[in-house]
Amino acid sequence: MGPPPLGSSGHARAFAAFTATGAIGLLAHMLIVDPTAWAVMRVATGLCVAGCYTEIEAWLQAKVTNQTRGADHGRLSGR
């Protein structure tokens, strides 16, 4: 789900769209009491989280240089 929004609008807007969609899904859990709907919302929220991580990774890849790429990935992964 990451690349299509990124191609036309940029990293920041794609990240904002994934974040907002995920937040709407979380808030919808309080409004809808149906196990099937909850399952669909959980899947959608999970895809939004995955999209956020993909956007962050792509954003960082676009910003770092070849000389600092390894150190930056180490900081990102907490090592």
PDB file with one MODEL, atoms N, CA, C and O in Angstrom:
MODEL        1
ATOM      1  N   MET A   1       0.813  -1.197   0.000  1.00  0.00           N
ATOM      2  CA  MET A   1       0.000   0.000   0.000  1.00  0.00           C
ATOM      3  C   MET A   1       0.854   1.258   0.000  1.00  0.00           C
ATOM      4  O   MET A   1       0.329   2.353  -0.202  1.00  0.00           O
ATOM      5  N   GLY A   2       2.135   1.131   0.217  1.00  0.00           N
ATOM      6  CA  GLY A   2       2.976   2.308   0.332  1.00  0.00           C
ATOM      7  C   GLY A   2       3.227   3.061  -0.961  1.00  0.00           C
ATOM      8  O   GLY A   2       3.000   4.271  -0.996  1.00  0.00           O
ATOM      9  N   PRO A   3       3.680   2.417  -2.022  1.00  0.00           N
ATOM     10  CA  PRO A   3       4.118   3.159  -3.195  1.00  0.00           C
ATOM     11  C   PRO A   3       3.062   3.987  -3.938  1.00  0.00           C
ATOM     12  O   PRO A   3       3.403   5.102  -4.334  1.00  0.00           O
ATOM     13  N   PRO A   4       1.816   3.555  -4.168  1.00  0.00           N
ATOM     14  CA  PRO A   4       0.914   4.391  -4.953  1.00  0.00           C
ATOM     15  C   PRO A   4       0.665   5.794  -4.391  1.00  0.00           C
ATOM     16  O   PRO A   4       0.720   6.748  -5.168  1.00  0.00           O
ATOM     17  N   PRO A   5       0.394   5.986  -3.085  1.00  0.00           N
ATOM     18  CA  PRO A   5       0.229   7.354  -2.602  1.00  0.00           C
ATOM     19  C   PRO A   5       1.517   8.151  -2.687  1.00  0.00           C
ATOM     20  O   PRO A   5       1.486   9.363  -2.902  1.00  0.00           O
ATOM     21  N   LEU A   6       2.654   7.478  -2.519  1.00  0.00           N
ATOM     22  CA  LEU A   6       3.937   8.158  -2.541  1.00  0.00           C
ATOM     23  C   LEU A   6       4.252   8.719  -3.917  1.00  0.00           C
ATOM     24  O   LEU A   6       4.798   9.817  -4.026  1.00  0.00           O
ATOM     25  N   GLY A   7       3.919   7.989  -4.960  1.00  0.00           N
ATOM     26  CA  GLY A   7       4.272   8.411  -6.300  1.00  0.00           C
ATOM     27  C   GLY A   7       3.654   9.723  -6.728  1.00  0.00           C
ATOM     28  O   GLY A   7       4.263  10.468  -7.497  1.00  0.00           O
ATOM     29  N   SER A   8       2.475  10.020  -6.254  1.00  0.00           N
ATOM     30  CA  SER A   8       1.798  11.227  -6.729  1.00  0.00           C
ATOM     31  C   SER A   8       1.824  12.374  -5.741  1.00  0.00           C
ATOM     32  O   SER A   8       1.577  13.513  -6.137  1.00  0.00           O
ATOM     33  N   SER A   9       2.118  12.121  -4.444  1.00  0.00           N
ATOM     34  CA  SER A   9       1.967  13.215  -3.493  1.00  0.00           C
ATOM     35  C   SER A   9       3.172  13.467  -2.596  1.00  0.00           C
ATOM     36  O   SER A   9       3.259  14.544  -2.004  1.00  0.00           O
ATOM     37  N   GLY A  10       4.084  12.551  -2.469  1.00  0.00           N
ATOM     38  CA  GLY A  10       5.254  12.764  -1.633  1.00  0.00           C
ATOM     39  C   GLY A  10       5.160  12.036  -0.305  1.00  0.00           C
ATOM     40  O   GLY A  10       4.103  11.543   0.088  1.00  0.00           O
ATOM     41  N   HIS A  11       6.302  11.982   0.375  1.00  0.00           N
ATOM     42  CA  HIS A  11       6.401  11.221   1.615  1.00  0.00           C
ATOM     43  C   HIS A  11       5.522  11.785   2.722  1.00  0.00           C
ATOM     44  O   HIS A  11       4.806  11.033   3.383  1.00  0.00           O
ATOM     45  N   ALA A  12       5.564  13.091   2.932  1.00  0.00           N
ATOM     46  CA  ALA A  12       4.848  13.686   4.055  1.00  0.00           C
ATOM     47  C   ALA A  12       3.342  13.503   3.924  1.00  0.00           C
ATOM     48  O   ALA A  12       2.671  13.172   4.902  1.00  0.00           O
ATOM     49  N   ARG A  13       2.821  13.711   2.760  1.00  0.00           N
ATOM     50  CA  ARG A  13       1.370  13.569   2.569  1.00  0.00           C
ATOM     51  C   ARG A  13       0.931  12.109   2.644  1.00  0.00           C
ATOM     52  O   ARG A  13      -0.138  11.809   3.176  1.00  0.00           O
ATOM     53  N   ALA A  14       1.747  11.204   2.117  1.00  0.00           N
ATOM     54  CA  ALA A  14       1.410   9.779   2.207  1.00  0.00           C
ATOM     55  C   ALA A  14       1.431   9.328   3.660  1.00  0.00           C
ATOM     56  O   ALA A  14       0.549   8.585   4.091  1.00  0.00           O
ATOM     57  N   PHE A  15       2.438   9.772   4.426  1.00  0.00           N
ATOM     58  CA  PHE A  15       2.494   9.433   5.844  1.00  0.00           C
ATOM     59  C   PHE A  15       1.285  10.000   6.579  1.00  0.00           C
ATOM     60  O   PHE A  15       0.687   9.314   7.408  1.00  0.00           O
ATOM     61  N   ALA A  16       0.925  11.230   6.289  1.00  0.00           N
ATOM     62  CA  ALA A  16      -0.244  11.845   6.932  1.00  0.00           C
ATOM     63  C   ALA A  16      -1.528  11.098   6.581  1.00  0.00           C
ATOM     64  O   ALA A  16      -2.401  10.932   7.432  1.00  0.00           O
ATOM     65  N   ALA A  17      -1.646  10.651   5.346  1.00  0.00           N
ATOM     66  CA  ALA A  17      -2.845   9.916   4.933  1.00  0.00           C
ATOM     67  C   ALA A  17      -2.937   8.571   5.657  1.00  0.00           C
ATOM     68  O   ALA A  17      -4.009   8.194   6.131  1.00  0.00           O
ATOM     69  N   PHE A  18      -1.815   7.847   5.743  1.00  0.00           N
ATOM     70  CA  PHE A  18      -1.830   6.571   6.462  1.00  0.00           C
ATOM     71  C   PHE A  18      -2.137   6.776   7.940  1.00  0.00           C
ATOM     72  O   PHE A  18      -2.899   6.012   8.532  1.00  0.00           O
ATOM     73  N   THR A  19      -1.543   7.808   8.536  1.00  0.00           N
ATOM     74  CA  THR A  19      -1.765   8.078   9.953  1.00  0.00           C
ATOM     75  C   THR A  19      -3.217   8.452  10.214  1.00  0.00           C
ATOM     76  O   THR A  19      -3.828   7.940  11.152  1.00  0.00           O
ATOM     77  N   ALA A  20      -3.770   9.331   9.402  1.00  0.00           N
ATOM     78  CA  ALA A  20      -5.163   9.755   9.589  1.00  0.00           C
ATOM     79  C   ALA A  20      -6.131   8.598   9.372  1.00  0.00           C
ATOM     80  O   ALA A  20      -7.092   8.445  10.125  1.00  0.00           O
ATOM     81  N   THR A  21      -5.887   7.795   8.364  1.00  0.00           N
ATOM     82  CA  THR A  21      -6.764   6.646   8.107  1.00  0.00           C
ATOM     83  C   THR A  21      -6.705   5.648   9.250  1.00  0.00           C
ATOM     84  O   THR A  21      -7.731   5.095   9.646  1.00  0.00           O
ATOM     85  N   GLY A  22      -5.513   5.413   9.783  1.00  0.00           N
ATOM     86  CA  GLY A  22      -5.373   4.520  10.920  1.00  0.00           C
ATOM     87  C   GLY A  22      -6.079   5.054  12.157  1.00  0.00           C
ATOM     88  O   GLY A  22      -6.699   4.290  12.897  1.00  0.00           O
ATOM     89  N   ALA A  23      -5.989   6.360  12.387  1.00  0.00           N
ATOM     90  CA  ALA A  23      -6.664   6.960  13.536  1.00  0.00           C
ATOM     91  C   ALA A  23      -8.180   6.870  13.398  1.00  0.00           C
ATOM     92  O   ALA A  23      -8.884   6.615  14.375  1.00  0.00           O
ATOM     93  N   ILE A  24      -8.671   7.076  12.203  1.00  0.00           N
ATOM     94  CA  ILE A  24     -10.116   6.943  11.971  1.00  0.00           C
ATOM     95  C   ILE A  24     -10.568   5.514  12.240  1.00  0.00           C
ATOM     96  O   ILE A  24     -11.626   5.292  12.830  1.00  0.00           O
ATOM     97  N   GLY A  25      -9.770   4.553  11.811  1.00  0.00           N
ATOM     98  CA  GLY A  25     -10.098   3.153  12.071  1.00  0.00           C
ATOM     99  C   GLY A  25     -10.129   2.837  13.557  1.00  0.00           C
ATOM    100  O   GLY A  25     -11.008   2.114  14.025  1.00  0.00           O
ATOM    101  N   LEU A  26      -9.162   3.383  14.303  1.00  0.00           N
ATOM    102  CA  LEU A  26      -9.149   3.159  15.752  1.00  0.00           C
ATOM    103  C   LEU A  26     -10.367   3.782  16.420  1.00  0.00           C
ATOM    104  O   LEU A  26     -10.974   3.171  17.300  1.00  0.00           O
ATOM    105  N   LEU A  27     -10.722   4.981  16.013  1.00  0.00           N
ATOM    106  CA  LEU A  27     -11.896   5.640  16.602  1.00  0.00           C
ATOM    107  C   LEU A  27     -13.192   4.944  16.209  1.00  0.00           C
ATOM    108  O   LEU A  27     -14.156   4.957  16.974  1.00  0.00           O
ATOM    109  N   ALA A  28     -13.227   4.347  15.044  1.00  0.00           N
ATOM    110  CA  ALA A  28     -14.441   3.651  14.595  1.00  0.00           C
ATOM    111  C   ALA A  28     -14.726   2.413  15.433  1.00  0.00           C
ATOM    112  O   ALA A  28     -15.869   1.961  15.497  1.00  0.00           O
ATOM    113  N   HIS A  29     -13.694   1.857  16.079  1.00  0.00           N
ATOM    114  CA  HIS A  29     -13.920   0.703  16.951  1.00  0.00           C
ATOM    115  C   HIS A  29     -14.889   1.033  18.077  1.00  0.00           C
ATOM    116  O   HIS A  29     -15.630   0.162  18.533  1.00  0.00           O
ATOM    117  N   MET A  30     -14.891   2.271  18.524  1.00  0.00           N
ATOM    118  CA  MET A  30     -15.785   2.658  19.620  1.00  0.00           C
ATOM    119  C   MET A  30     -17.217   2.873  19.160  1.00  0.00           C
ATOM    120  O   MET A  30     -18.143   2.861  19.971  1.00  0.00           O
ATOM    121  N   LEU A  31     -17.397   3.068  17.871  1.00  0.00           N
ATOM    122  CA  LEU A  31     -18.730   3.385  17.354  1.00  0.00           C
ATOM    123  C   LEU A  31     -19.470   2.170  16.817  1.00  0.00           C
ATOM    124  O   LEU A  31     -20.701   2.145  16.807  1.00  0.00           O
ATOM    125  N   ILE A  32     -18.736   1.174  16.375  1.00  0.00           N
ATOM    126  CA  ILE A  32     -19.347   0.009  15.731  1.00  0.00           C
ATOM    127  C   ILE A  32     -19.107  -1.221  16.596  1.00  0.00           C
ATOM    128  O   ILE A  32     -17.962  -1.541  16.915  1.00  0.00           O
ATOM    129  N   VAL A  33     -20.164  -1.902  16.973  1.00  0.00           N
ATOM    130  CA  VAL A  33     -20.051  -3.106  17.792  1.00  0.00           C
ATOM    131  C   VAL A  33     -20.480  -4.302  16.938  1.00  0.00           C
ATOM    132  O   VAL A  33     -21.620  -4.763  17.008  1.00  0.00           O
ATOM    133  N   ASP A  34     -19.548  -4.780  16.146  1.00  0.00           N
ATOM    134  CA  ASP A  34     -19.799  -5.926  15.279  1.00  0.00           C
ATOM    135  C   ASP A  34     -18.458  -6.625  15.053  1.00  0.00           C
ATOM    136  O   ASP A  34     -17.516  -5.997  14.570  1.00  0.00           O
ATOM    137  N   PRO A  35     -18.355  -7.900  15.389  1.00  0.00           N
ATOM    138  CA  PRO A  35     -17.068  -8.599  15.258  1.00  0.00           C
ATOM    139  C   PRO A  35     -16.507  -8.601  13.840  1.00  0.00           C
ATOM    140  O   PRO A  35     -15.295  -8.492  13.656  1.00  0.00           O
ATOM    141  N   THR A  36     -17.364  -8.722  12.849  1.00  0.00           N
ATOM    142  CA  THR A  36     -16.877  -8.716  11.467  1.00  0.00           C
ATOM    143  C   THR A  36     -16.310  -7.352  11.099  1.00  0.00           C
ATOM    144  O   THR A  36     -15.257  -7.262  10.469  1.00  0.00           O
ATOM    145  N   ALA A  37     -17.005  -6.298  11.491  1.00  0.00           N
ATOM    146  CA  ALA A  37     -16.520  -4.942  11.225  1.00  0.00           C
ATOM    147  C   ALA A  37     -15.204  -4.699  11.964  1.00  0.00           C
ATOM    148  O   ALA A  37     -14.295  -4.067  11.424  1.00  0.00           O
ATOM    149  N   TRP A  38     -15.101  -5.196  13.193  1.00  0.00           N
ATOM    150  CA  TRP A  38     -13.863  -5.040  13.945  1.00  0.00           C
ATOM    151  C   TRP A  38     -12.709  -5.743  13.251  1.00  0.00           C
ATOM    152  O   TRP A  38     -11.598  -5.214  13.212  1.00  0.00           O
ATOM    153  N   ALA A  39     -12.954  -6.919  12.706  1.00  0.00           N
ATOM    154  CA  ALA A  39     -11.900  -7.637  11.995  1.00  0.00           C
ATOM    155  C   ALA A  39     -11.425  -6.841  10.783  1.00  0.00           C
ATOM    156  O   ALA A  39     -10.226  -6.732  10.525  1.00  0.00           O
ATOM    157  N   VAL A  40     -12.378  -6.291  10.053  1.00  0.00           N
ATOM    158  CA  VAL A  40     -12.016  -5.480   8.879  1.00  0.00           C
ATOM    159  C   VAL A  40     -11.238  -4.241   9.309  1.00  0.00           C
ATOM    160  O   VAL A  40     -10.251  -3.874   8.672  1.00  0.00           O
ATOM    161  N   MET A  41     -11.679  -3.595  10.390  1.00  0.00           N
ATOM    162  CA  MET A  41     -10.977  -2.401  10.868  1.00  0.00           C
ATOM    163  C   MET A  41      -9.586  -2.737  11.389  1.00  0.00           C
ATOM    164  O   MET A  41      -8.659  -1.945  11.219  1.00  0.00           O
ATOM    165  N   ARG A  42      -9.424  -3.896  12.019  1.00  0.00           N
ATOM    166  CA  ARG A  42      -8.102  -4.304  12.512  1.00  0.00           C
ATOM    167  C   ARG A  42      -7.147  -4.527  11.347  1.00  0.00           C
ATOM    168  O   ARG A  42      -5.981  -4.136  11.410  1.00  0.00           O
ATOM    169  N   VAL A  43      -7.643  -5.156  10.284  1.00  0.00           N
ATOM    170  CA  VAL A  43      -6.807  -5.366   9.097  1.00  0.00           C
ATOM    171  C   VAL A  43      -6.438  -4.020   8.471  1.00  0.00           C
ATOM    172  O   VAL A  43      -5.284  -3.797   8.107  1.00  0.00           O
ATOM    173  N   ALA A  44      -7.413  -3.133   8.347  1.00  0.00           N
ATOM    174  CA  ALA A  44      -7.149  -1.814   7.760  1.00  0.00           C
ATOM    175  C   ALA A  44      -6.161  -1.020   8.605  1.00  0.00           C
ATOM    176  O   ALA A  44      -5.269  -0.364   8.067  1.00  0.00           O
ATOM    177  N   THR A  45      -6.316  -1.075   9.927  1.00  0.00           N
ATOM    178  CA  THR A  45      -5.389  -0.367  10.807  1.00  0.00           C
ATOM    179  C   THR A  45      -3.986  -0.957  10.688  1.00  0.00           C
ATOM    180  O   THR A  45      -3.003  -0.216  10.681  1.00  0.00           O
ATOM    181  N   GLY A  46      -3.884  -2.266  10.596  1.00  0.00           N
ATOM    182  CA  GLY A  46      -2.583  -2.905  10.418  1.00  0.00           C
ATOM    183  C   GLY A  46      -1.914  -2.503   9.115  1.00  0.00           C
ATOM    184  O   GLY A  46      -0.704  -2.281   9.076  1.00  0.00           O
ATOM    185  N   LEU A  47      -2.694  -2.408   8.055  1.00  0.00           N
ATOM    186  CA  LEU A  47      -2.142  -1.954   6.773  1.00  0.00           C
ATOM    187  C   LEU A  47      -1.672  -0.506   6.856  1.00  0.00           C
ATOM    188  O   LEU A  47      -0.667  -0.138   6.247  1.00  0.00           O
ATOM    189  N   CYS A  48      -2.394   0.307   7.607  1.00  0.00           N
ATOM    190  CA  CYS A  48      -1.983   1.705   7.777  1.00  0.00           C
ATOM    191  C   CYS A  48      -0.677   1.805   8.553  1.00  0.00           C
ATOM    192  O   CYS A  48       0.185   2.617   8.217  1.00  0.00           O
ATOM    193  N   VAL A  49      -0.524   0.984   9.588  1.00  0.00           N
ATOM    194  CA  VAL A  49       0.731   0.977  10.344  1.00  0.00           C
ATOM    195  C   VAL A  49       1.883   0.520   9.443  1.00  0.00           C
ATOM    196  O   VAL A  49       2.964   1.109   9.467  1.00  0.00           O
ATOM    197  N   ALA A  50       1.650  -0.520   8.658  1.00  0.00           N
ATOM    198  CA  ALA A  50       2.678  -0.983   7.728  1.00  0.00           C
ATOM    199  C   ALA A  50       3.023   0.098   6.708  1.00  0.00           C
ATOM    200  O   ALA A  50       4.189   0.279   6.357  1.00  0.00           O
ATOM    201  N   GLY A  51       2.000   0.816   6.232  1.00  0.00           N
ATOM    202  CA  GLY A  51       2.243   1.921   5.303  1.00  0.00           C
ATOM    203  C   GLY A  51       3.052   3.031   5.937  1.00  0.00           C
ATOM    204  O   GLY A  51       3.919   3.618   5.289  1.00  0.00           O
ATOM    205  N   CYS A  52       2.775   3.329   7.213  1.00  0.00           N
ATOM    206  CA  CYS A  52       3.553   4.356   7.922  1.00  0.00           C
ATOM    207  C   CYS A  52       5.017   3.953   8.011  1.00  0.00           C
ATOM    208  O   CYS A  52       5.899   4.764   7.729  1.00  0.00           O
ATOM    209  N   TYR A  53       5.288   2.710   8.401  1.00  0.00           N
ATOM    210  CA  TYR A  53       6.668   2.249   8.483  1.00  0.00           C
ATOM    211  C   TYR A  53       7.346   2.267   7.114  1.00  0.00           C
ATOM    212  O   TYR A  53       8.524   2.609   7.010  1.00  0.00           O
ATOM    213  N   THR A  54       6.616   1.904   6.080  1.00  0.00           N
ATOM    214  CA  THR A  54       7.175   1.929   4.730  1.00  0.00           C
ATOM    215  C   THR A  54       7.522   3.353   4.310  1.00  0.00           C
ATOM    216  O   THR A  54       8.570   3.593   3.711  1.00  0.00           O
ATOM    217  N   GLU A  55       6.643   4.288   4.626  1.00  0.00           N
ATOM    218  CA  GLU A  55       6.900   5.680   4.274  1.00  0.00           C
ATOM    219  C   GLU A  55       8.094   6.240   5.036  1.00  0.00           C
ATOM    220  O   GLU A  55       8.914   6.960   4.467  1.00  0.00           O
ATOM    221  N   ILE A  56       8.195   5.909   6.331  1.00  0.00           N
ATOM    222  CA  ILE A  56       9.337   6.382   7.113  1.00  0.00           C
ATOM    223  C   ILE A  56      10.636   5.839   6.527  1.00  0.00           C
ATOM    224  O   ILE A  56      11.611   6.574   6.367  1.00  0.00           O
ATOM    225  N   GLU A  57      10.639   4.560   6.214  1.00  0.00           N
ATOM    226  CA  GLU A  57      11.840   3.942   5.633  1.00  0.00           C
ATOM    227  C   GLU A  57      12.203   4.585   4.291  1.00  0.00           C
ATOM    228  O   GLU A  57      13.369   4.889   4.042  1.00  0.00           O
ATOM    229  N   ALA A  58      11.207   4.788   3.434  1.00  0.00           N
ATOM    230  CA  ALA A  58      11.472   5.400   2.125  1.00  0.00           C
ATOM    231  C   ALA A  58      11.948   6.841   2.277  1.00  0.00           C
ATOM    232  O   ALA A  58      12.831   7.291   1.547  1.00  0.00           O
ATOM    233  N   TRP A  59      11.370   7.546   3.212  1.00  0.00           N
ATOM    234  CA  TRP A  59      11.750   8.932   3.464  1.00  0.00           C
ATOM    235  C   TRP A  59      13.213   9.001   3.907  1.00  0.00           C
ATOM    236  O   TRP A  59      13.985   9.824   3.415  1.00  0.00           O
ATOM    237  N   LEU A  60      13.579   8.124   4.842  1.00  0.00           N
ATOM    238  CA  LEU A  60      14.965   8.108   5.298  1.00  0.00           C
ATOM    239  C   LEU A  60      15.918   7.689   4.188  1.00  0.00           C
ATOM    240  O   LEU A  60      17.008   8.248   4.064  1.00  0.00           O
ATOM    241  N   GLN A  61      15.520   6.712   3.382  1.00  0.00           N
ATOM    242  CA  GLN A  61      16.370   6.280   2.265  1.00  0.00           C
ATOM    243  C   GLN A  61      16.620   7.430   1.288  1.00  0.00           C
ATOM    244  O   GLN A  61      17.698   7.533   0.703  1.00  0.00           O
ATOM    245  N   ALA A  62      15.633   8.275   1.122  1.00  0.00           N
ATOM    246  CA  ALA A  62      15.793   9.397   0.197  1.00  0.00           C
ATOM    247  C   ALA A  62      16.696  10.488   0.776  1.00  0.00           C
ATOM    248  O   ALA A  62      17.288  11.264   0.026  1.00  0.00           O
ATOM    249  N   LYS A  63      16.804  10.551   2.110  1.00  0.00           N
ATOM    250  CA  LYS A  63      17.555  11.626   2.750  1.00  0.00           C
ATOM    251  C   LYS A  63      19.010  11.292   3.061  1.00  0.00           C
ATOM    252  O   LYS A  63      19.855  12.187   3.060  1.00  0.00           O
ATOM    253  N   VAL A  64      19.323  10.017   3.327  1.00  0.00           N
ATOM    254  CA  VAL A  64      20.688   9.670   3.739  1.00  0.00           C
ATOM    255  C   VAL A  64      21.607   9.525   2.526  1.00  0.00           C
ATOM    256  O   VAL A  64      21.163   9.282   1.405  1.00  0.00           O
ATOM    257  N   THR A  65      22.886   9.682   2.792  1.00  0.00           N
ATOM    258  CA  THR A  65      23.881   9.491   1.732  1.00  0.00           C
ATOM    259  C   THR A  65      24.426   8.073   1.819  1.00  0.00           C
ATOM    260  O   THR A  65      24.192   7.373   2.804  1.00  0.00           O
ATOM    261  N   ASN A  66      25.139   7.657   0.806  1.00  0.00           N
ATOM    262  CA  ASN A  66      25.733   6.321   0.802  1.00  0.00           C
ATOM    263  C   ASN A  66      26.756   6.163   1.928  1.00  0.00           C
ATOM    264  O   ASN A  66      26.932   5.058   2.441  1.00  0.00           O
ATOM    265  N   GLN A  67      27.427   7.236   2.317  1.00  0.00           N
ATOM    266  CA  GLN A  67      28.431   7.166   3.356  1.00  0.00           C
ATOM    267  C   GLN A  67      27.813   6.968   4.743  1.00  0.00           C
ATOM    268  O   GLN A  67      28.445   6.365   5.610  1.00  0.00           O
ATOM    269  N   THR A  68      26.609   7.455   4.969  1.00  0.00           N
ATOM    270  CA  THR A  68      25.998   7.376   6.301  1.00  0.00           C
ATOM    271  C   THR A  68      24.855   6.371   6.380  1.00  0.00           C
ATOM    272  O   THR A  68      24.218   6.246   7.426  1.00  0.00           O
ATOM    273  N   ARG A  69      24.587   5.665   5.307  1.00  0.00           N
ATOM    274  CA  ARG A  69      23.427   4.758   5.270  1.00  0.00           C
ATOM    275  C   ARG A  69      23.480   3.680   6.353  1.00  0.00           C
ATOM    276  O   ARG A  69      22.470   3.431   7.011  1.00  0.00           O
ATOM    277  N   GLY A  70      24.619   3.041   6.552  1.00  0.00           N
ATOM    278  CA  GLY A  70      24.731   1.972   7.547  1.00  0.00           C
ATOM    279  C   GLY A  70      24.528   2.482   8.963  1.00  0.00           C
ATOM    280  O   GLY A  70      23.823   1.854   9.753  1.00  0.00           O
ATOM    281  N   ALA A  71      25.136   3.613   9.291  1.00  0.00           N
ATOM    282  CA  ALA A  71      24.980   4.187  10.633  1.00  0.00           C
ATOM    283  C   ALA A  71      23.536   4.620  10.869  1.00  0.00           C
ATOM    284  O   ALA A  71      23.005   4.454  11.967  1.00  0.00           O
ATOM    285  N   ASP A  72      22.914   5.167   9.854  1.00  0.00           N
ATOM    286  CA  ASP A  72      21.521   5.604  10.002  1.00  0.00           C
ATOM    287  C   ASP A  72      20.582   4.420  10.207  1.00  0.00           C
ATOM    288  O   ASP A  72      19.653   4.499  11.010  1.00  0.00           O
ATOM    289  N   HIS A  73      20.814   3.325   9.489  1.00  0.00           N
ATOM    290  CA  HIS A  73      19.996   2.130   9.680  1.00  0.00           C
ATOM    291  C   HIS A  73      20.217   1.531  11.065  1.00  0.00           C
ATOM    292  O   HIS A  73      19.287   0.999  11.671  1.00  0.00           O
ATOM    293  N   GLY A  74      21.448   1.619  11.565  1.00  0.00           N
ATOM    294  CA  GLY A  74      21.721   1.128  12.908  1.00  0.00           C
ATOM    295  C   GLY A  74      20.972   1.921  13.963  1.00  0.00           C
ATOM    296  O   GLY A  74      20.444   1.349  14.917  1.00  0.00           O
ATOM    297  N   ARG A  75      20.924   3.233  13.797  1.00  0.00           N
ATOM    298  CA  ARG A  75      20.157   4.074  14.736  1.00  0.00           C
ATOM    299  C   ARG A  75      18.665   3.797  14.624  1.00  0.00           C
ATOM    300  O   ARG A  75      17.957   3.794  15.631  1.00  0.00           O
ATOM    301  N   LEU A  76      18.185   3.565  13.417  1.00  0.00           N
ATOM    302  CA  LEU A  76      16.766   3.297  13.217  1.00  0.00           C
ATOM    303  C   LEU A  76      16.350   1.996  13.877  1.00  0.00           C
ATOM    304  O   LEU A  76      15.268   1.914  14.457  1.00  0.00           O
ATOM    305  N   SER A  77      17.196   0.978  13.796  1.00  0.00           N
ATOM    306  CA  SER A  77      16.846  -0.325  14.370  1.00  0.00           C
ATOM    307  C   SER A  77      17.201  -0.434  15.840  1.00  0.00           C
ATOM    308  O   SER A  77      16.922  -1.458  16.464  1.00  0.00           O
ATOM    309  N   GLY A  78      17.812   0.602  16.411  1.00  0.00           N
ATOM    310  CA  GLY A  78      18.121   0.607  17.835  1.00  0.00           C
ATOM    311  C   GLY A  78      19.403  -0.118  18.198  1.00  0.00           C
ATOM    312  O   GLY A  78      19.583  -0.511  19.350  1.00  0.00           O
ATOM    313  N   ARG A  79      20.280  -0.301  17.253  1.00  0.00           N
ATOM    314  CA  ARG A  79      21.544  -0.998  17.530  1.00  0.00           C
ATOM    315  C   ARG A  79      22.677  -0.019  17.645  1.00  0.00           C
ATOM    316  O   ARG A  79      23.818  -0.420  17.876  1.00  0.00           O
TER     317      ARG A  79
ENDMDL
END
